[in-house]
Amino acid sequence: MSDFEKFKEVLVKSTRVVGFTGAGISTESGIPDYRSQGGIWDKFQPVYLDEFISDESKRLLYWQRKKVLWQGIRDARLSRTHVFFKDLYDKGSLVGMITQNIDGLHEKSGLPKDIIVNLHGTNLEVICLECGDITPANQTLDDLNLDNGVPLCEKCNGLLKPNTISFGQSLVAEDIQRAEEMALSCDLMIAAGSTLLVQPAASFPVIAKNNGAVLAIITKSDTPLDDNADFVFHEQLGGFIDRVKKGDGF
């Protein structure tokens, strides 16, 4: 029996699956790659949280980047991998989704918010840094005009910011705790489209594996966890998902 056939057998039998997703799942949905040559970070330098708070010019730079990115995020299509995880949820086997992505596509796929941990936040929301009010991002970004400066909170006139984790900003403790609980409770973790390099996010597949779960990695590049995983498939995600869905048992 091939590794692929063994993986599919494990997948069919697993009752507490947790997904872990990274940028590779988003690029298949048309979301720009931030880091590669010619990507967004070649055009706009990263803005750290303390710079955003203290420097009007940095806030403007930040919002200019978000404005450029927004249409692609708003109109992004679901990939086959997003649909695959939603199918697992509909079958009753997916119990959690930990994602490094900020595009909100797992929510758009129909997964309930209470099983999703957005480790790095979401671009689908805007938060006021003063009063904490959260609003849908389209209310701010669809018609954003920066000629008169950056947007401010309608309730308290505080600074608005997409509800994502910025450079220099700590992850939300509650999100880390929820992700750890998911990792400790699953019988299978599927890490899809992640290089598993960014910490502390990459620690959750390790926690799952060390607690007895089967760990499957599906991504085009090598990862630091390849030698420890039960299954490793260096493949394009969409093609791999198509193979999984062929035949009986899924």
Summary of the structure (lengths in Angstrom):
residues: 250
radius of gyration: 19.0
end to end distance: 17.8
largest distance: 64.1
contacts: 776
relative contact order: 0.19
helix: 39%
strand: 19%
